Amino acid sequence: VNLRWALDRTFSHGQAVACESQQPCSAEITYSGQTGSFNIAVQYFDLAGGAAKFNISINGKSAGKWSADDHLPSQHPNGDNSTRHIVHDIELKSGDVIHIEGTPAAEDPAALDYIELLPSTTAP
């Protein structure tokens, strides 16, 4: 399942995405801003009962991998298990494709909320 995922800064207004089955799913967006170096903050939900895996790539080249393996209190996406992974110093130019793949694990459906592009000089 491939989903389009819009840049949003406010908990996706209830429009977070998650894998519908135990199969990997992905979301992507084509960057249309000015060329620059960015930190990409991926906001996702780390649900109890599993450790989903995530991979972010730019134009097909991996830029980072991580597991949602914290011990947070809820099995449903909400503010108690919303967390962030930051990929530092990524060069982007208009037309670059930011792709995030989630692989569910047990009760964790690899739920994504939003991404945020920050100037790479911004502290995490």
MMTF fields as JSON, N, C-alpha, C and O atoms, coordinates in Angstrom:
{
  "mmtfVersion": "1.0.0",
  "mmtfProducer": "UNKNOWN",
  "numBonds": 495,
  "numAtoms": 496,
  "numGroups": 124,
  "numChains": 1,
  "numModels": 1,
  "chainsPerModel": [1],
  "groupsPerChain": [124],
  "chainIdList": ["A"],
  "bondAtomList": [4, 2, 8, 6, 12, 10, 16, 14, 20, 18, 24, 22, 28, 26, 32, 30, 36, 34, 40, 38, 44, 42, 48, 46, 52, 50, 56, 54, 60, 58, 64, 62, 68, 66, 72, 70, 76, 74, 80, 78, 84, 82, 88, 86, 92, 90, 96, 94, 100, 98, 104, 102, 108, 106, 112, 110, 116, 114, 120, 118, 124, 122, 128, 126, 132, 130, 136, 134, 140, 138, 144, 142, 148, 146, 152, 150, 156, 154, 160, 158, 164, 162, 168, 166, 172, 170, 176, 174, 180, 178, 184, 182, 188, 186, 192, 190, 196, 194, 200, 198, 204, 202, 208, 206, 212, 210, 216, 214, 220, 218, 224, 222, 228, 226, 232, 230, 236, 234, 240, 238, 244, 242, 248, 246, 252, 250, 256, 254, 260, 258, 264, 262, 268, 266, 272, 270, 276, 274, 280, 278, 284, 282, 288, 286, 292, 290, 296, 294, 300, 298, 304, 302, 308, 306, 312, 310, 316, 314, 320, 318, 324, 322, 328, 326, 332, 330, 336, 334, 340, 338, 344, 342, 348, 346, 352, 350, 356, 354, 360, 358, 364, 362, 368, 366, 372, 370, 376, 374, 380, 378, 384, 382, 388, 386, 392, 390, 396, 394, 400, 398, 404, 402, 408, 406, 412, 410, 416, 414, 420, 418, 424, 422, 428, 426, 432, 430, 436, 434, 440, 438, 444, 442, 448, 446, 452, 450, 456, 454, 460, 458, 464, 462, 468, 466, 472, 470, 476, 474, 480, 478, 484, 482, 488, 486, 492, 490],
  "bondOrderList": [1, 1, 1, 1, 1, 1, 1, 1, 1, 1, 1, 1, 1, 1, 1, 1, 1, 1, 1, 1, 1, 1, 1, 1, 1, 1, 1, 1, 1, 1, 1, 1, 1, 1, 1, 1, 1, 1, 1, 1, 1, 1, 1, 1, 1, 1, 1, 1, 1, 1, 1, 1, 1, 1, 1, 1, 1, 1, 1, 1, 1, 1, 1, 1, 1, 1, 1, 1, 1, 1, 1, 1, 1, 1, 1, 1, 1, 1, 1, 1, 1, 1, 1, 1, 1, 1, 1, 1, 1, 1, 1, 1, 1, 1, 1, 1, 1, 1, 1, 1, 1, 1, 1, 1, 1, 1, 1, 1, 1, 1, 1, 1, 1, 1, 1, 1, 1, 1, 1, 1, 1, 1, 1],
  "groupList": [{"groupName": "VAL", "atomNameList": ["N", "CA", "C", "O"], "elementList": ["N", "C", "C", "O"], "formalChargeList": [0, 0, 0, 0], "bondAtomList": [1, 0, 2, 1, 3, 2], "bondOrderList": [1, 1, 2], "singleLetterCode": "V", "chemCompType": "L-PEPTIDE LINKING"}, {"groupName": "ASN", "atomNameList": ["N", "CA", "C", "O"], "elementList": ["N", "C", "C", "O"], "formalChargeList": [0, 0, 0, 0], "bondAtomList": [1, 0, 2, 1, 3, 2], "bondOrderList": [1, 1, 2], "singleLetterCode": "N", "chemCompType": "L-PEPTIDE LINKING"}, {"groupName": "LEU", "atomNameList": ["N", "CA", "C", "O"], "elementList": ["N", "C", "C", "O"], "formalChargeList": [0, 0, 0, 0], "bondAtomList": [1, 0, 2, 1, 3, 2], "bondOrderList": [1, 1, 2], "singleLetterCode": "L", "chemCompType": "L-PEPTIDE LINKING"}, {"groupName": "ARG", "atomNameList": ["N", "CA", "C", "O"], "elementList": ["N", "C", "C", "O"], "formalChargeList": [0, 0, 0, 0], "bondAtomList": [1, 0, 2, 1, 3, 2], "bondOrderList": [1, 1, 2], "singleLetterCode": "R", "chemCompType": "L-PEPTIDE LINKING"}, {"groupName": "TRP", "atomNameList": ["N", "CA", "C", "O"], "elementList": ["N", "C", "C", "O"], "formalChargeList": [0, 0, 0, 0], "bondAtomList": [1, 0, 2, 1, 3, 2], "bondOrderList": [1, 1, 2], "singleLetterCode": "W", "chemCompType": "L-PEPTIDE LINKING"}, {"groupName": "ALA", "atomNameList": ["N", "CA", "C", "O"], "elementList": ["N", "C", "C", "O"], "formalChargeList": [0, 0, 0, 0], "bondAtomList": [1, 0, 2, 1, 3, 2], "bondOrderList": [1, 1, 2], "singleLetterCode": "A", "chemCompType": "L-PEPTIDE LINKING"}, {"groupName": "ASP", "atomNameList": ["N", "CA", "C", "O"], "elementList": ["N", "C", "C", "O"], "formalChargeList": [0, 0, 0, 0], "bondAtomList": [1, 0, 2, 1, 3, 2], "bondOrderList": [1, 1, 2], "singleLetterCode": "D", "chemCompType": "L-PEPTIDE LINKING"}, {"groupName": "THR", "atomNameList": ["N", "CA", "C", "O"], "elementList": ["N", "C", "C", "O"], "formalChargeList": [0, 0, 0, 0], "bondAtomList": [1, 0, 2, 1, 3, 2], "bondOrderList": [1, 1, 2], "singleLetterCode": "T", "chemCompType": "L-PEPTIDE LINKING"}, {"groupName": "PHE", "atomNameList": ["N", "CA", "C", "O"], "elementList": ["N", "C", "C", "O"], "formalChargeList": [0, 0, 0, 0], "bondAtomList": [1, 0, 2, 1, 3, 2], "bondOrderList": [1, 1, 2], "singleLetterCode": "F", "chemCompType": "L-PEPTIDE LINKING"}, {"groupName": "SER", "atomNameList": ["N", "CA", "C", "O"], "elementList": ["N", "C", "C", "O"], "formalChargeList": [0, 0, 0, 0], "bondAtomList": [1, 0, 2, 1, 3, 2], "bondOrderList": [1, 1, 2], "singleLetterCode": "S", "chemCompType": "L-PEPTIDE LINKING"}, {"groupName": "HIS", "atomNameList": ["N", "CA", "C", "O"], "elementList": ["N", "C", "C", "O"], "formalChargeList": [0, 0, 0, 0], "bondAtomList": [1, 0, 2, 1, 3, 2], "bondOrderList": [1, 1, 2], "singleLetterCode": "H", "chemCompType": "L-PEPTIDE LINKING"}, {"groupName": "GLY", "atomNameList": ["N", "CA", "C", "O"], "elementList": ["N", "C", "C", "O"], "formalChargeList": [0, 0, 0, 0], "bondAtomList": [1, 0, 2, 1, 3, 2], "bondOrderList": [1, 1, 2], "singleLetterCode": "G", "chemCompType": "PEPTIDE LINKING"}, {"groupName": "GLN", "atomNameList": ["N", "CA", "C", "O"], "elementList": ["N", "C", "C", "O"], "formalChargeList": [0, 0, 0, 0], "bondAtomList": [1, 0, 2, 1, 3, 2], "bondOrderList": [1, 1, 2], "singleLetterCode": "Q", "chemCompType": "L-PEPTIDE LINKING"}, {"groupName": "CYS", "atomNameList": ["N", "CA", "C", "O"], "elementList": ["N", "C", "C", "O"], "formalChargeList": [0, 0, 0, 0], "bondAtomList": [1, 0, 2, 1, 3, 2], "bondOrderList": [1, 1, 2], "singleLetterCode": "C", "chemCompType": "L-PEPTIDE LINKING"}, {"groupName": "GLU", "atomNameList": ["N", "CA", "C", "O"], "elementList": ["N", "C", "C", "O"], "formalChargeList": [0, 0, 0, 0], "bondAtomList": [1, 0, 2, 1, 3, 2], "bondOrderList": [1, 1, 2], "singleLetterCode": "E", "chemCompType": "L-PEPTIDE LINKING"}, {"groupName": "PRO", "atomNameList": ["N", "CA", "C", "O"], "elementList": ["N", "C", "C", "O"], "formalChargeList": [0, 0, 0, 0], "bondAtomList": [1, 0, 2, 1, 3, 2], "bondOrderList": [1, 1, 2], "singleLetterCode": "P", "chemCompType": "L-PEPTIDE LINKING"}, {"groupName": "ILE", "atomNameList": ["N", "CA", "C", "O"], "elementList": ["N", "C", "C", "O"], "formalChargeList": [0, 0, 0, 0], "bondAtomList": [1, 0, 2, 1, 3, 2], "bondOrderList": [1, 1, 2], "singleLetterCode": "I", "chemCompType": "L-PEPTIDE LINKING"}, {"groupName": "TYR", "atomNameList": ["N", "CA", "C", "O"], "elementList": ["N", "C", "C", "O"], "formalChargeList": [0, 0, 0, 0], "bondAtomList": [1, 0, 2, 1, 3, 2], "bondOrderList": [1, 1, 2], "singleLetterCode": "Y", "chemCompType": "L-PEPTIDE LINKING"}, {"groupName": "LYS", "atomNameList": ["N", "CA", "C", "O"], "elementList": ["N", "C", "C", "O"], "formalChargeList": [0, 0, 0, 0], "bondAtomList": [1, 0, 2, 1, 3, 2], "bondOrderList": [1, 1, 2], "singleLetterCode": "K", "chemCompType": "L-PEPTIDE LINKING"}],
  "groupTypeList": [0, 1, 2, 3, 4, 5, 2, 6, 3, 7, 8, 9, 10, 11, 12, 5, 0, 5, 13, 14, 9, 12, 12, 15, 13, 9, 5, 14, 16, 7, 17, 9, 11, 12, 7, 11, 9, 8, 1, 16, 5, 0, 12, 17, 8, 6, 2, 5, 11, 11, 5, 5, 18, 8, 1, 16, 9, 16, 1, 11, 18, 9, 5, 11, 18, 4, 9, 5, 6, 6, 10, 2, 15, 9, 12, 10, 15, 1, 11, 6, 1, 9, 7, 3, 10, 16, 0, 10, 6, 16, 14, 2, 18, 9, 11, 6, 0, 16, 10, 16, 14, 11, 7, 15, 5, 5, 14, 6, 15, 5, 5, 2, 6, 17, 16, 14, 2, 2, 15, 9, 7, 7, 5, 15],
  "groupIdList": [1, 2, 3, 4, 5, 6, 7, 8, 9, 10, 11, 12, 13, 14, 15, 16, 17, 18, 19, 20, 21, 22, 23, 24, 25, 26, 27, 28, 29, 30, 31, 32, 33, 34, 35, 36, 37, 38, 39, 40, 41, 42, 43, 44, 45, 46, 47, 48, 49, 50, 51, 52, 53, 54, 55, 56, 57, 58, 59, 60, 61, 62, 63, 64, 65, 66, 67, 68, 69, 70, 71, 72, 73, 74, 75, 76, 77, 78, 79, 80, 81, 82, 83, 84, 85, 86, 87, 88, 89, 90, 91, 92, 93, 94, 95, 96, 97, 98, 99, 100, 101, 102, 103, 104, 105, 106, 107, 108, 109, 110, 111, 112, 113, 114, 115, 116, 117, 118, 119, 120, 121, 122, 123, 124],
  "secStructList": [7, 3, 3, 3, 7, 7, 7, 7, 1, 1, 4, 4, 4, 4, 7, 7, 5, 7, 7, 1, 1, 1, 1, 7, 3, 3, 3, 3, 3, 3, 7, 7, 1, 7, 1, 3, 3, 3, 3, 3, 3, 3, 3, 3, 3, 7, 7, 6, 6, 7, 7, 7, 3, 3, 3, 3, 3, 3, 6, 6, 3, 3, 3, 3, 3, 3, 3, 7, 7, 7, 7, 7, 1, 7, 1, 1, 7, 1, 6, 6, 1, 3, 3, 3, 3, 3, 3, 3, 3, 3, 3, 3, 7, 6, 6, 7, 3, 3, 3, 3, 3, 3, 3, 7, 5, 6, 6, 5, 7, 7, 7, 3, 3, 3, 3, 3, 3, 3, 3, 6, 6, 1, 7, 7],
  "xCoordList": [0.851, 0.0, 0.898, 1.718, 0.762, 1.479, 0.492, -0.573, 0.843, -0.035, 0.673, 1.87, -0.024, 0.52, 0.387, -0.643, 1.423, 1.473, 1.864, 3.004, 0.968, 1.205, 2.013, 1.879, 2.841, 3.554, 2.527, 1.736, 2.535, 1.565, 2.269, 3.089, 1.97, 2.685, 1.812, 2.263, 0.598, -0.294, -1.022, -2.237, -0.307, -0.891, -1.81, -2.817, -1.5, -2.212, -3.708, -4.439, -4.179, -5.623, -6.392, -7.44, -5.871, -6.537, -6.314, -7.002, -5.375, -5.162, -3.856, -3.274, -3.381, -2.177, -2.411, -3.555, -1.344, -1.449, -0.806, 0.139, -1.332, -0.783, -0.977, -1.847, -0.168, -0.309, -1.609, -1.964, -2.309, -3.597, -3.472, -4.439, -2.316, -2.097, -0.689, -0.045, -0.222, 1.125, 2.187, 3.35, 1.796, 2.728, 3.301, 2.627, 4.526, 5.09, 4.212, 3.56, 4.206, 3.516, 4.398, 5.373, 4.063, 4.937, 4.14, 2.974, 4.814, 4.264, 5.384, 6.553, 5.03, 6.077, 5.521, 4.317, 6.452, 6.115, 7.259, 8.423, 6.92, 7.935, 8.195, 7.284, 9.448, 9.845, 9.791, 10.239, 9.242, 9.117, 9.684, 9.386, 10.493, 11.054, 12.415, 12.851, 13.071, 14.399, 15.458, 15.292, 16.536, 17.651, 18.251, 18.428, 18.561, 19.158, 19.431, 19.1, 20.043, 20.348, 19.316, 19.072, 18.713, 17.627, 17.827, 18.495, 17.23, 16.988, 15.539, 14.647, 15.31, 13.958, 13.461, 14.0, 12.427, 11.83, 10.617, 9.689, 10.642, 9.531, 8.767, 9.305, 7.531, 6.683, 5.876, 5.197, 5.951, 5.265, 4.723, 5.009, 3.948, 3.367, 4.042, 4.097, 4.547, 5.22, 4.239, 4.14, 3.523, 2.461, 2.969, 3.912, 2.327, 2.654, 2.289, 1.34, 3.034, 2.698, 3.429, 3.049, 4.463, 5.239, 6.316, 6.352, 7.191, 8.28, 8.377, 9.203, 7.509, 7.536, 8.902, 9.62, 9.247, 10.508, 10.198, 9.205, 11.077, 10.909, 12.203, 13.3, 12.048, 13.177, 12.801, 11.712, 13.703, 13.474, 14.524, 15.701, 14.08, 15.007, 14.705, 13.588, 15.736, 15.633, 16.022, 17.143, 15.105, 15.354, 15.856, 16.722, 15.312, 15.668, 16.9, 17.227, 17.6, 18.81, 18.489, 18.001, 18.768, 18.442, 19.134, 20.321, 18.358, 18.897, 18.81, 19.258, 18.235, 18.17, 17.125, 16.123, 17.372, 16.452, 16.345, 17.3, 15.179, 15.012, 13.847, 13.043, 13.779, 12.691, 11.87, 12.403, 10.575, 9.667, 9.603, 8.636, 10.645, 10.769, 10.838, 11.349, 10.315, 10.204, 9.056, 8.258, 8.982, 7.914, 6.944, 7.049, 5.998, 5.039, 3.672, 3.406, 2.801, 1.642, 0.393, -0.562, 0.335, -0.95, -0.841, 0.21, -1.953, -2.018, -2.774, -3.043, -3.115, -3.81, -3.041, -2.562, -2.91, -2.182, -2.779, -3.957, -1.954, -2.369, -1.131, -0.009, -1.312, -0.195, 0.718, 1.869, 0.23, 1.067, 2.139, 3.144, 1.942, 2.936, 3.433, 4.057, 3.151, 3.692, 5.162, 5.503, 6.012, 7.446, 8.082, 7.417, 9.347, 10.002, 11.378, 12.127, 11.682, 13.022, 13.529, 12.805, 14.767, 15.317, 16.498, 17.421, 16.44, 17.537, 18.235, 17.604, 19.52, 20.261, 20.959, 21.392, 21.046, 21.863, 21.582, 22.473, 20.354, 19.94, 19.827, 19.089, 20.555, 20.49, 19.262, 19.088, 18.408, 17.216, 17.166, 17.601, 16.626, 16.359, 14.973, 14.458, 14.379, 13.043, 12.999, 13.874, 11.978, 11.82, 12.293, 11.97, 13.056, 13.508, 12.307, 11.374, 12.344, 11.252, 11.688, 12.684, 10.916, 11.132, 10.168, 8.954, 10.714, 9.927, 10.145, 11.284, 9.069, 9.16, 8.412, 7.242, 9.093, 8.462, 8.343, 9.288, 7.185, 6.949, 6.677, 5.973, 7.236, 6.977, 6.353, 7.017, 5.084, 4.411, 5.05, 5.726, 4.819, 5.272, 4.233, 3.962, 3.656, 2.643, 1.529, 0.842, 1.338, 0.247, 0.632, -0.17, 1.831, 2.291, 2.186, 2.972, 1.212, 0.972, 1.855, 1.54, 2.953, 3.857, 3.11, 3.123, 2.475, 1.653, 2.518, 3.31, 2.357, 3.072, 2.12, 0.95, 2.629, 1.81, 2.167, 1.33, 3.401, 3.804, 5.324, 6.02, 5.829, 7.244, 7.356, 6.459, 8.482, 8.763, 10.181, 11.102, 10.359, 11.689, 12.185, 11.535, 13.344, 13.957, 15.299, 15.991, 15.687, 17.04, 18.058, 17.899, 19.08, 20.022, 20.778, 21.428, 20.709, 21.347, 20.484, 20.94, 19.214, 18.311, 18.693, 18.847, 18.842, 19.18, 18.006, 16.853, 18.284, 17.2, 16.342, 15.393],
  "yCoordList": [-1.172, 0.0, 1.236, 1.396, 2.085, 3.352, 4.469, 4.528, 5.344, 6.446, 7.759, 7.866, 8.744, 10.095, 10.697, 10.553, 11.363, 11.865, 13.326, 13.643, 14.211, 15.647, 16.169, 15.683, 17.147, 17.824, 18.552, 19.341, 18.3, 18.89, 19.06, 18.222, 20.103, 20.379, 20.212, 20.526, 19.736, 19.691, 18.363, 18.302, 17.325, 16.0, 15.597, 14.93, 15.974, 15.555, 15.755, 15.201, 16.529, 16.76, 15.44, 15.342, 14.43, 13.134, 12.281, 11.276, 12.646, 11.933, 11.15, 10.982, 10.671, 9.85, 8.607, 8.205, 8.0, 6.791, 5.631, 5.811, 4.432, 3.209, 2.085, 2.153, 1.068, -0.096, -0.813, -0.952, -1.264, -1.913, -3.391, -4.001, -3.972, -5.385, -5.514, -4.509, -6.709, -6.933, -6.778, -7.122, -6.266, -6.041, -4.628, -3.721, -4.421, -3.06, -2.142, -2.583, -0.871, 0.129, 1.376, 1.47, 2.317, 3.475, 4.733, 4.699, 5.838, 7.163, 7.986, 7.806, 8.881, 9.715, 11.069, 11.266, 11.987, 13.332, 13.826, 13.505, 14.602, 15.213, 16.62, 17.443, 16.878, 18.178, 19.22, 18.96, 20.396, 21.435, 22.78, 23.818, 22.757, 24.002, 24.324, 23.736, 25.274, 25.701, 24.685, 23.972, 24.628, 23.75, 24.145, 25.328, 23.141, 23.422, 22.161, 21.054, 22.351, 21.258, 21.277, 22.318, 20.116, 20.032, 18.885, 17.895, 19.046, 17.934, 17.534, 18.382, 16.247, 15.767, 15.102, 14.082, 15.685, 15.138, 14.308, 14.81, 13.03, 12.126, 11.9, 11.335, 12.336, 12.131, 10.858, 10.735, 9.922, 8.647, 8.206, 8.826, 7.144, 6.616, 5.296, 4.388, 5.197, 3.99, 3.276, 3.598, 2.31, 1.654, 0.476, -0.212, 0.256, -0.892, -2.176, -2.197, -3.233, -4.534, -4.873, -5.824, -4.135, -4.422, -3.385, -2.371, -3.638, -2.7, -2.567, -3.213, -1.709, -1.47, -0.934, -0.344, -1.144, -0.652, 0.373, 0.263, 1.381, 2.457, 2.659, 2.445, 3.074, 3.406, 4.664, 4.751, 5.637, 6.848, 6.878, 6.604, 7.213, 7.319, 8.592, 9.108, 9.066, 10.236, 9.774, 9.313, 9.894, 9.46, 8.026, 7.708, 7.158, 5.741, 5.364, 4.181, 6.349, 6.065, 6.187, 7.222, 5.127, 5.115, 6.258, 6.517, 6.938, 8.032, 7.706, 8.492, 6.549, 6.162, 5.106, 5.002, 4.315, 3.266, 3.345, 3.735, 2.975, 2.92, 2.001, 1.64, 1.634, 0.808, 1.608, 2.415, 1.377, 1.981, 1.029, 0.285, 1.066, 0.066, 0.663, 0.031, 1.899, 2.458, 1.752, 1.051, 1.939, 1.333, 2.429, 2.988, 2.727, 3.798, 3.202, 2.044, 3.987, 3.418, 3.049, 2.569, 3.233, 3.056, 2.18, 2.102, 1.52, 0.704, 1.403, 0.794, 2.667, 3.451, 4.751, 5.344, 5.212, 6.456, 7.639, 7.961, 8.275, 9.471, 10.196, 9.774, 11.257, 12.056, 11.318, 11.716, 10.243, 9.484, 8.661, 8.312, 8.343, 7.533, 8.179, 7.522, 9.456, 10.201, 10.486, 11.021, 10.135, 10.336, 10.764, 10.786, 11.099, 11.716, 11.104, 10.819, 10.915, 10.505, 11.584, 12.013, 12.024, 13.087, 12.553, 11.946, 12.797, 12.476, 13.793, 14.733, 13.869, 15.129, 15.362, 14.431, 16.645, 17.138, 16.435, 15.829, 16.526, 15.952, 17.074, 18.038, 16.946, 17.923, 17.635, 16.518, 18.647, 18.501, 19.588, 20.72, 19.212, 20.169, 19.865, 18.764, 20.812, 20.639, 19.39, 19.181, 18.568, 17.335, 16.092, 14.978, 16.257, 15.097, 14.416, 15.08, 13.096, 12.32, 11.801, 11.088, 12.174, 11.683, 10.515, 10.678, 9.343, 8.114, 7.489, 7.328, 7.144, 6.492, 5.182, 5.145, 4.101, 2.788, 2.336, 2.455, 1.821, 1.264, -0.219, -0.663, -0.989, -2.422, -2.721, -2.597, -3.113, -3.39, -4.567, -5.402, -4.612, -5.736, -5.97, -5.084, -7.154, -7.535, -6.488, -6.294, -5.811, -4.844, -3.426, -2.506, -3.229, -1.897, -1.785, -2.408, -0.988, -0.91, 0.075, 0.422, 0.532, 1.483, 2.765, 3.168, 3.387, 4.58, 5.838, 6.123, 6.585, 7.835, 9.007, 8.938, 10.077, 11.265, 12.331, 12.694, 12.835, 13.868, 13.944, 13.365, 14.679, 15.016, 16.533, 17.266, 16.965, 18.395, 18.616, 17.916, 19.582, 19.941, 21.136, 22.18, 20.967, 22.016, 22.366, 21.482, 23.64, 23.963, 23.113, 22.91, 22.629, 21.724, 22.401, 21.721, 23.72, 24.429, 24.413, 24.821, 23.94, 23.886, 22.713, 21.588, 22.976, 21.904, 20.931, 21.35, 19.632, 18.632, 18.837, 18.086],
  "zCoordList": [0.0, 0.0, 0.0, 0.904, -0.966, -1.006, -0.74, -1.355, 0.167, 0.536, 0.313, 0.58, -0.162, -0.224, 1.155, 1.812, 1.584, 2.946, 2.902, 2.561, 3.232, 3.12, 4.296, 5.419, 4.034, 5.115, 5.972, 5.456, 7.237, 8.155, 9.49, 9.865, 10.196, 11.433, 12.673, 13.774, 12.533, 13.69, 13.796, 13.61, 14.086, 14.278, 13.138, 13.372, 11.945, 10.735, 10.8, 9.978, 11.752, 11.88, 11.849, 11.212, 12.536, 12.588, 11.353, 11.178, 10.489, 9.237, 9.211, 8.139, 10.34, 10.365, 9.518, 9.308, 9.034, 8.222, 8.955, 9.723, 8.708, 9.302, 8.298, 7.429, 8.427, 7.551, 7.892, 9.062, 6.865, 7.062, 7.39, 7.844, 7.171, 7.468, 8.03, 8.333, 8.168, 8.68, 7.583, 7.795, 6.426, 5.328, 5.395, 5.883, 4.919, 4.873, 4.026, 3.079, 4.379, 3.585, 3.549, 4.295, 2.695, 2.545, 2.279, 1.886, 2.509, 2.239, 1.617, 1.956, 0.714, 0.111, -0.269, -0.431, -0.403, -0.842, -1.718, -1.478, -2.721, -3.575, -3.053, -2.961, -2.715, -2.177, -3.297, -4.414, -2.993, -4.014, -3.551, -4.142, -2.504, -1.981, -2.563, -3.553, -1.921, -2.353, -1.937, -0.947, -2.693, -2.373, -1.032, -0.741, -0.221, 1.078, 1.86, 1.434, 3.014, 3.929, 5.061, 5.672, 5.331, 6.299, 7.272, 6.973, 8.44, 9.334, 9.057, 9.051, 8.829, 8.579, 9.849, 10.279, 10.45, 11.666, 11.255, 10.621, 11.626, 11.336, 12.636, 13.588, 12.674, 13.847, 13.603, 12.584, 14.531, 14.378, 15.733, 16.757, 15.731, 16.965, 17.302, 16.473, 18.505, 18.978, 19.908, 21.092, 19.354, 20.098, 20.913, 20.52, 22.058, 22.903, 22.167, 21.383, 22.415, 21.847, 20.575, 19.892, 20.229, 19.025, 18.824, 19.52, 17.874, 17.559, 16.039, 15.394, 15.48, 14.041, 13.63, 14.438, 12.381, 11.833, 10.754, 10.034, 10.656, 9.682, 8.898, 9.412, 7.648, 6.786, 6.018, 5.449, 6.004, 5.209, 4.105, 4.34, 2.902, 1.781, 0.994, 0.992, 0.338, -0.538, -1.928, -2.143, -2.869, -4.242, -4.315, -5.13, -3.465, -3.477, -2.69, -2.591, -2.121, -1.345, 0.148, 0.604, 0.897, 2.324, 3.058, 2.864, 3.907, 4.723, 6.208, 7.043, 6.544, 7.947, 8.219, 7.51, 9.263, 9.713, 11.222, 11.896, 11.765, 13.215, 13.552, 12.692, 14.823, 15.345, 16.336, 17.096, 16.319, 17.297, 18.488, 18.656, 19.307, 20.369, 21.772, 22.696, 21.93, 23.28, 24.006, 23.384, 25.296, 26.098, 26.516, 27.608, 25.631, 25.853, 26.195, 25.874, 26.847, 27.538, 26.741, 27.351, 25.459, 24.786, 23.549, 22.913, 23.22, 22.016, 20.891, 19.855, 21.084, 20.065, 19.847, 20.814, 18.594, 18.329, 19.086, 18.931, 19.899, 20.635, 21.147, 20.863, 21.881, 22.377, 23.335, 23.512, 23.964, 24.901, 24.205, 24.823, 22.926, 22.232, 20.938, 20.106, 20.782, 19.655, 19.941, 20.996, 19.017, 19.211, 17.897, 16.861, 17.933, 16.78, 16.546, 17.481, 15.279, 14.851, 13.906, 13.007, 14.102, 13.259, 12.456, 12.997, 11.16, 10.255, 9.957, 9.474, 10.237, 10.178, 8.837, 8.158, 8.49, 7.375, 6.043, 5.448, 5.595, 4.321, 3.298, 3.502, 2.207, 1.122, 0.266, -0.22, 0.08, -0.74, -1.806, -1.593, -2.948, -4.017, -4.561, -4.369, -5.225, -5.766, -6.647, -7.487, -6.446, -7.204, -6.47, -6.882, -5.385, -4.608, -3.954, -3.502, -3.911, -3.319, -1.956, -1.834, -0.929, 0.432, 0.609, 0.483, 0.899, 0.978, 2.355, 2.795, 3.024, 4.325, 4.25, 3.869, 4.615, 4.651, 6.089, 6.869, 6.434, 7.758, 7.645, 6.738, 8.571, 8.635, 9.988, 11.017, 9.998, 11.267, 11.995, 11.394, 13.297, 14.114, 15.199, 16.009, 15.214, 16.203, 16.235, 15.232, 17.374, 17.531, 17.118, 17.276, 16.597, 16.187, 14.664, 13.951, 14.142, 12.7, 11.939, 10.801, 12.54, 11.879, 11.492, 10.329, 12.45, 12.207, 12.114, 13.012, 11.021, 10.78, 10.965, 10.586, 11.548, 11.734, 10.699, 9.873, 10.736, 9.784, 9.734, 10.568, 8.728, 8.701, 8.743, 8.326, 9.259, 9.329, 8.846, 9.267, 7.97, 7.477, 8.271, 8.322, 8.889, 9.701, 9.088, 8.583, 9.12, 8.646, 9.428, 10.631, 8.757, 9.438, 10.57, 11.364, 10.664, 11.764, 13.011, 14.079, 12.897, 14.038, 14.927, 14.452, 16.201, 17.156, 17.248, 17.147, 17.44, 17.528, 18.764, 18.988]
}
